[in-house]
Amino acid sequence: QVQLGESGGGLVQAGGSLRLSCSASGRTFSSYPISWFRQAPGKEREFVAGISWSGSSTAYADSVKGRFTISRDNAKKTVSLQMNSLKPEDTAVYYCAAHRRPNLSRSSYYTDPADSGSWGQGTQVTVSS
């Protein structure tokens, strides 16, 4: 499996932008689909965005579609989440995660946190109104 760590969270005003990064260690990073999830206080962890191991396919939750963009650089072992037009309801701890299985089809992404095999420690994003 891979080890993951997030960075880039912080406090931003509504309408602002943040870029989260997920850095990985391990030689097989490029074999795993990666997803971002978030968890707000008192709520369940929810899917935000996902990307296939090849980077050819992406998926977004309806609540962030058109505002967030996920991308990956397998050579640098990083996955980024560009978040624009942030809203107070985007406030949460954001986690990146790797699928529990490597070498899925090049277009496969995943949305269920139960399919994750590795998690980062999370990074706090707070959007003020």
Summary of the structure (lengths in Angstrom):
residues: 129
radius of gyration: 13.5
end to end distance: 39.1
largest distance: 42.1
contacts: 399
relative contact order: 0.32
helix: 7%
strand: 48%
